[in-house]
Amino acid sequence: MTKEKLIQTSHSCKEVSIQKNINSEETTKEILAEETPIAIIYNGVSHVVMMASPCDLEDFARGFSITEGVITSLSDIYSIEVLKKDNGIEQTWEFAHPNNQKNTGPLNRFKTMIKGKSYVMLLNHLDHKVVEIKSDDLTALFEVTVLDRDKVYYKFKWAVEKYIKEGPLKDCWLTTMVSAPMPLGSSV
């Protein structure tokens, strides 16, 4: 029998503000299903990580397992565990550029940094707004405004780079830098 573990990082739909042009203050509000990295692990061996809406994860694991031929029948499944891992911190680490990982790692140090005073507002925040400042074929810079759980706004510069080396991350956009937060004040 196959034992499956499904790592769930978060689950919800969020209202997001979309600003199409940095020179315009006009924004629209949209409700989007949140996508989150989902890892499927069989008998302790990671099989795949993919982006998915984080709902009905047990059904997702069953369907994926049958479709991919990992199992031939649902009765082949011994158990399914849905785990929430550090508010997505480990998945965020996986999508950090290797050069960024050298500066912020190893993983345990990165977890401590994210949970510390400088970046804790990113965890379980209430709302965010992302505005592209500039981009080309290989790099992009965004201004990210976050409303934290205490209803205080913070602004960050967030840089990403398209990874071009061969391997599983080829053509993925990976974080190269996140600035220190700039407090903007309270929303109340």
Rosetta silent file (secondary structure, phi, psi, omega in degrees, C-alpha in Angstrom):
SEQUENCE: MTKEKLIQTSHSCKEVSIQKNINSEETTKEILAEETPIAIIYNGVSHVVMMASPCDLEDFARGFSITEGVITSLSDIYSIEVLKKDNGIEQTWEFAHPNNQKNTGPLNRFKTMIKGKSYVMLLNHLDHKVVEIKSDDLTALFEVTVLDRDKVYYKFKWAVEKYIKEGPLKDCWLTTMVSAPMPLGSSV
SCORE:     score description
SCORE:     0.000 S_00000001
   1 L     0.000  150.238 -178.688    0.000    0.000    0.000 S_00000001
   2 E   -98.412  131.390  175.060    1.119    3.576   -0.688 S_00000001
   3 E  -100.685  128.814 -178.847    1.321    6.123    2.090 S_00000001
   4 E  -114.334  145.374  169.778    0.793    9.688    0.932 S_00000001
   5 E  -127.322  135.083  178.248    1.559   12.972    2.576 S_00000001
   6 E  -121.010  121.478 -178.404    0.267   16.192    1.181 S_00000001
   7 E   -94.011  121.143 -178.989    1.813   19.374    2.452 S_00000001
   8 E  -107.447  129.452 -177.664   -0.635   22.231    2.588 S_00000001
   9 L   -99.304  -28.743  178.221    0.765   25.716    3.012 S_00000001
  10 L  -171.991  167.991  176.503   -2.373   27.834    3.251 S_00000001
  11 L  -156.578  121.486  173.188   -5.971   27.982    2.146 S_00000001
  12 L   174.105  168.140  166.924   -8.321   30.801    1.246 S_00000001
  13 E  -102.564  148.962 -178.804   -9.544   33.109   -1.399 S_00000001
  14 E  -130.551  145.736  169.937   -8.317   36.660   -1.171 S_00000001
  15 E   -85.444  127.379 -179.122   -9.509   39.994   -2.401 S_00000001
  16 E  -121.632  148.750  173.918   -6.601   41.604   -4.200 S_00000001
  17 E   -95.421  130.950 -179.952   -6.073   45.090   -5.542 S_00000001
  18 E  -115.645  121.323  176.200   -4.797   45.184   -9.091 S_00000001
  19 L  -113.328  115.046 -172.246   -3.028   48.295  -10.343 S_00000001
  20 L   -81.446  -19.205 -174.990   -2.278   47.956  -14.033 S_00000001
  21 L  -142.447  128.736 -178.483   -0.005   50.961  -14.368 S_00000001
  22 L   -63.764  -24.659 -178.702    2.452   52.392  -11.854 S_00000001
  23 L   -85.147   -1.910 -178.638    1.628   55.901  -13.131 S_00000001
  24 L  -118.403  140.862  176.970   -2.074   55.484  -12.385 S_00000001
  25 L   -86.073   -7.290 -176.304   -3.764   55.354   -9.002 S_00000001
  26 L   -68.812  127.389  177.470   -6.703   53.420  -10.489 S_00000001
  27 L  -130.655  157.709  172.652   -7.105   49.949   -9.043 S_00000001
  28 E  -123.098  151.223  177.966   -9.674   47.225   -9.332 S_00000001
  29 E  -103.557  134.199  178.493  -10.592   44.663   -6.701 S_00000001
  30 E  -133.875  147.058  172.156  -10.819   40.996   -7.679 S_00000001
  31 E   -97.263  119.683 -178.991  -11.485   37.846   -5.685 S_00000001
  32 E  -120.707  139.962  171.248   -8.887   35.252   -6.590 S_00000001
  33 E   -70.737  129.075 -179.924   -8.504   31.701   -5.446 S_00000001
  34 L   -72.353  134.279  171.262   -5.152   31.524   -3.766 S_00000001
  35 L  -104.096  144.092 -177.271   -2.686   29.138   -5.330 S_00000001
  36 E  -141.920  151.729  176.720   -0.062   27.647   -3.124 S_00000001
  37 E   -66.123  129.493  178.439    2.777   25.165   -3.592 S_00000001
  38 E  -118.696  125.187  178.045    1.530   21.655   -2.838 S_00000001
  39 E  -105.611  132.708  174.494    4.052   18.849   -2.309 S_00000001
  40 E  -110.446  125.254 -175.301    3.027   15.231   -2.718 S_00000001
  41 E  -123.706  127.481  177.216    5.259   12.770   -0.910 S_00000001
  42 E  -109.616  123.567  177.413    4.990    8.974   -1.191 S_00000001
  43 L    48.876   41.154  177.104    6.567    6.873    1.559 S_00000001
  44 L    82.920    0.522 -179.078    8.835    9.761    2.559 S_00000001
  45 E  -111.311  123.335  179.795   10.039   10.487   -0.996 S_00000001
  46 E   -66.938  128.793 -178.301    8.994   13.768   -2.625 S_00000001
  47 E  -102.067  -43.173 -176.316    7.285   13.068   -5.942 S_00000001
  48 E  -161.058  150.434  168.027    6.136   16.492   -7.134 S_00000001
  49 E  -125.797  126.480  179.147    5.545   20.099   -6.071 S_00000001
  50 E  -142.409  161.971  177.354    2.941   22.032   -8.024 S_00000001
  51 E   -85.166  134.889  179.524    0.779   25.096   -7.668 S_00000001
  52 E  -156.195  157.608  171.351   -2.866   24.382   -6.821 S_00000001
  53 L   -70.333  128.936 -171.628   -5.830   25.916   -5.064 S_00000001
  54 L   -83.647   63.086  174.399   -5.533   24.622   -1.523 S_00000001
  55 L  -138.654  154.650 -178.465   -8.926   23.019   -1.080 S_00000001
  56 L    50.846   45.131 -173.502  -10.080   19.404   -1.222 S_00000001
  57 H   -67.059  -31.655  177.658   -6.439   18.372   -0.963 S_00000001
  58 H   -66.033  -42.572  176.535   -7.175   14.742   -0.077 S_00000001
  59 H   -64.643  -38.360  177.539   -9.273   14.374   -3.246 S_00000001
  60 H   -59.377  -44.974 -179.279   -6.521   16.151   -5.184 S_00000001
  61 H   -64.297  -42.621  179.170   -3.958   13.622   -3.872 S_00000001
  62 H   -62.147  -49.879 -178.631   -6.179   10.664   -4.764 S_00000001
  63 H   -62.368  -43.427  178.227   -6.862   11.938   -8.285 S_00000001
  64 H   -61.482  -44.499 -176.473   -3.231   12.831   -8.927 S_00000001
  65 H   -63.072  -40.005  178.354   -2.048    9.432   -7.657 S_00000001
  66 H   -72.067  -46.560 -177.675   -4.406    7.515   -9.940 S_00000001
  67 H   -60.461  -39.316 -178.546   -3.833    9.762  -12.972 S_00000001
  68 L   -83.228   -3.319  177.660   -0.051    9.518  -12.667 S_00000001
  69 L    78.344   14.163  177.766   -0.173    5.735  -12.236 S_00000001
  70 L   -68.555  -35.831  175.064    1.347    5.784   -8.752 S_00000001
  71 L  -127.890  159.798  177.523   -1.595    3.659   -7.617 S_00000001
  72 L  -106.320  -15.560 -178.088   -4.070    1.558   -9.597 S_00000001
  73 L  -150.612  149.464  177.213   -6.935    1.699   -7.115 S_00000001
  74 H   -60.509  -24.794  178.545   -7.990    3.939   -4.236 S_00000001
  75 H   -70.236  -11.124  175.657   -7.678    0.894   -1.990 S_00000001
  76 H   -72.972  -14.952 -176.855   -3.893    1.076   -2.584 S_00000001
  77 E   -83.351  123.978  178.485   -3.780    4.161   -0.334 S_00000001
  78 E   -80.961  -48.086  178.347   -2.805    3.402    3.252 S_00000001
  79 E  -161.854  160.636  174.859   -3.298    6.945    4.563 S_00000001
  80 E  -129.363  130.656  175.828   -3.268   10.596    3.554 S_00000001
  81 E  -118.998  130.276  173.555   -1.934   13.340    5.801 S_00000001
  82 E  -105.405  117.790 -176.224   -2.500   17.027    5.079 S_00000001
  83 E  -117.421  139.609  172.616    0.160   19.083    6.835 S_00000001
  84 E   -99.593  123.720 -173.770    0.555   22.834    7.143 S_00000001
  85 L  -112.334  104.537  168.764    4.231   23.719    7.073 S_00000001
  86 H    45.655   42.673  175.934    5.439   27.001    8.578 S_00000001
  87 H    51.690   33.159  177.850    2.981   29.240    6.721 S_00000001
  88 H    81.747    7.997 -177.258    4.703   28.455    3.438 S_00000001
  89 H   -62.528  -43.383 -179.664    8.150   29.488    4.650 S_00000001
  90 H   -64.682  -38.080  178.193    9.808   26.299    3.395 S_00000001
  91 H   -68.563  -36.653  176.226    8.120   26.664    0.006 S_00000001
  92 H   -61.190  -41.743  177.771    9.203   30.305   -0.135 S_00000001
  93 H   -59.723  -42.065 -178.935   12.760   29.134    0.539 S_00000001
  94 H   -62.312  -28.459 -178.836   12.513   26.651   -2.339 S_00000001
  95 L  -100.208   15.310  171.617   11.634   29.514   -4.709 S_00000001
  96 E   -86.168  140.107  177.523   14.470   31.758   -3.548 S_00000001
  97 L   -59.410  143.133  179.673   17.293   32.152   -6.049 S_00000001
  98 H   -52.262  -36.585  177.907   20.376   30.101   -5.027 S_00000001
  99 H   -66.657  -36.062  176.562   22.358   33.346   -4.577 S_00000001
 100 H   -68.909  -38.281  177.390   19.622   34.655   -2.279 S_00000001
 101 H   -61.459  -36.616  177.734   19.664   31.376   -0.341 S_00000001
 102 H   -62.018  -37.214 -178.676   23.409   31.859    0.241 S_00000001
 103 H   -77.897  -31.470 -172.732   22.690   35.283    1.794 S_00000001
 104 H  -109.302   -8.348 -173.563   19.665   34.272    3.893 S_00000001
 105 L   -96.399 -175.956    5.982   20.277   30.613    4.655 S_00000001
 106 L   -70.141 -178.789 -172.616   20.526   27.913    5.674 S_00000001
 107 H   -53.175  -45.147 -179.154   16.789   27.121    5.918 S_00000001
 108 H   -61.315  -37.802  176.458   16.597   27.276    9.729 S_00000001
 109 H   -66.294  -41.175  178.005   18.205   30.733    9.689 S_00000001
 110 H   -60.728  -44.393  177.935   15.739   31.811    6.967 S_00000001
 111 H   -59.063  -44.591  179.054   12.790   30.579    9.089 S_00000001
 112 H   -61.649  -41.625 -179.963   14.089   32.552   12.069 S_00000001
 113 H   -63.834  -46.329 -178.140   14.501   35.654    9.900 S_00000001
 114 H   -65.997  -37.443 -179.855   10.968   35.445    8.443 S_00000001
 115 H   -81.161   -7.906 -179.515    9.393   34.858   11.861 S_00000001
 116 L   -80.133  176.713 -173.827   11.470   37.698   13.363 S_00000001
 117 L   -57.518  -34.322 -174.784   10.470   41.333   13.792 S_00000001
 118 L   -69.430  -32.010 -173.645   11.701   42.459   10.359 S_00000001
 119 L  -128.119    3.128 -176.435    9.512   40.176    8.208 S_00000001
 120 H   -60.093  -25.599  179.870    6.786   38.676   10.431 S_00000001
 121 H   -63.961  -16.784  177.373    4.227   41.035    8.862 S_00000001
 122 H   -75.309  -24.053 -177.084    4.439   38.926    5.696 S_00000001
 123 L   -81.127  127.516  176.210    3.017   35.893    7.499 S_00000001
 124 L    54.552   36.280  179.607   -0.773   35.623    7.471 S_00000001
 125 L   -68.746  160.164 -176.078   -1.169   39.220    6.324 S_00000001
 126 L   -81.463  -35.225 -176.135   -4.657   40.582    5.642 S_00000001
 127 E  -159.019  160.051  175.142   -4.094   42.106    2.206 S_00000001
 128 E  -152.325  157.829  177.671   -1.380   42.966   -0.268 S_00000001
 129 E  -135.643  130.718 -178.686   -0.897   44.972   -3.442 S_00000001
 130 E  -117.894  126.046  178.334    1.800   44.224   -6.020 S_00000001
 131 E  -124.434  125.716  177.019    2.877   46.834   -8.573 S_00000001
 132 E   -73.789  128.460  177.878    5.470   46.085  -11.242 S_00000001
 133 E   -92.671  -47.031  176.844    8.138   48.780  -11.320 S_00000001
 134 E  -160.222  156.210  177.566   10.223   47.432  -14.178 S_00000001
 135 E  -159.981  158.333  170.870   10.920   44.173  -15.950 S_00000001
 136 L  -140.846 -163.402 -175.900   12.704   42.586  -18.867 S_00000001
 137 L   -67.040  -21.606 -174.448   13.035   39.018  -20.142 S_00000001
 138 L  -122.522  -14.103 -178.058   15.115   37.867  -17.161 S_00000001
 139 E  -138.531  156.936  174.761   14.434   40.198  -14.225 S_00000001
 140 E  -150.300  146.781  177.044   11.564   42.052  -12.597 S_00000001
 141 E  -125.428  131.354 -178.603   11.230   44.495   -9.723 S_00000001
 142 E  -123.509  152.176  167.745    7.981   44.954   -7.811 S_00000001
 143 E  -104.556  122.024 -176.518    6.734   47.269   -5.112 S_00000001
 144 E  -116.218  123.653  175.919    4.731   45.201   -2.625 S_00000001
 145 E  -109.602  128.076 -175.515    2.481   46.815   -0.028 S_00000001
 146 E  -119.472  136.159  170.504    1.289   44.530    2.782 S_00000001
 147 E  -103.026  113.400 -175.545   -1.433   45.105    5.383 S_00000001
 148 L   -82.332  179.217 -176.841   -0.457   43.036    8.415 S_00000001
 149 L   -63.931  -21.811  177.703   -2.718   41.467   11.070 S_00000001
 150 L   -90.880    9.394  178.869   -2.380   44.610   13.223 S_00000001
 151 L    62.299   40.252  174.087   -3.719   46.678   10.297 S_00000001
 152 E  -113.541  135.260  179.119   -0.386   48.408    9.675 S_00000001
 153 E   -89.169  142.476  174.634    0.873   48.899    6.104 S_00000001
 154 E  -134.870  146.034  178.140    4.432   48.082    5.048 S_00000001
 155 E  -117.148  140.571  178.529    6.131   48.558    1.690 S_00000001
 156 E  -131.276  153.604  162.789    8.850   46.336    0.210 S_00000001
 157 E   -98.610  135.078 -175.056   10.882   46.209   -2.974 S_00000001
 158 E  -132.250  118.042 -178.608   10.819   42.623   -4.310 S_00000001
 159 E  -110.204  139.983  176.484   13.146   41.450   -7.078 S_00000001
 160 E  -131.023  157.791  179.878   12.901   38.219   -9.046 S_00000001
 161 E  -139.154  139.631  176.440   15.026   36.649  -11.757 S_00000001
 162 E   -75.690  122.687 -177.307   14.240   33.968  -14.321 S_00000001
 163 L   -80.422  124.514 -172.555   16.488   31.002  -13.542 S_00000001
 164 L  -110.727   -4.659  179.045   18.174   29.839  -16.758 S_00000001
 165 L   -75.829  152.865  178.775   20.420   26.999  -15.582 S_00000001
 166 L   -63.249  149.279  178.393   19.415   23.414  -16.336 S_00000001
 167 L   133.793 -175.898 -174.676   17.515   21.574  -13.630 S_00000001
 168 L   -66.710  -20.210 -179.867   14.088   21.495  -12.007 S_00000001
 169 L   -96.304    2.328 -179.282   14.000   25.286  -11.495 S_00000001
 170 L   -54.951  131.773  179.713   14.875   26.166  -15.112 S_00000001
 171 L    71.848    7.858  173.106   12.599   28.983  -16.349 S_00000001
 172 L   -85.617  147.802  174.459   11.133   29.583  -12.866 S_00000001
 173 E   -88.881  117.160 -174.504   11.032   33.138  -11.513 S_00000001
 174 E  -115.045  143.318  179.730   13.013   33.083   -8.266 S_00000001
 175 E   -67.923  127.816  176.736   13.290   35.748   -5.562 S_00000001
 176 E  -106.671  -22.477 -177.276   16.676   37.476   -5.596 S_00000001
 177 E  -165.130  139.239  167.510   15.996   40.227   -3.045 S_00000001
 178 E  -129.708  124.807 -177.476   13.372   41.542   -0.655 S_00000001
 179 L   -69.679  168.435  169.826   14.129   44.902    0.925 S_00000001
 180 L   -65.395  148.596 -178.954   13.728   45.732    4.569 S_00000001
 181 L   -70.449  144.433  173.873   10.136   46.789    5.271 S_00000001
 182 E  -111.250  111.628 -179.670    9.227   50.462    5.219 S_00000001
 183 E   -66.578  136.054 -179.495    6.338   51.143    7.650 S_00000001
 184 E  -109.746  -10.268  179.416    3.593   53.279    6.096 S_00000001
 185 E   111.862  179.313 -174.053    1.299   53.595    9.098 S_00000001
 186 E   -88.184  152.419  177.632   -1.988   52.240   10.329 S_00000001
 187 L   -91.500   -5.185 -178.898   -5.166   51.677    8.316 S_00000001
 188 L  -114.273    0.000    0.000   -7.385   52.566   11.311 S_00000001
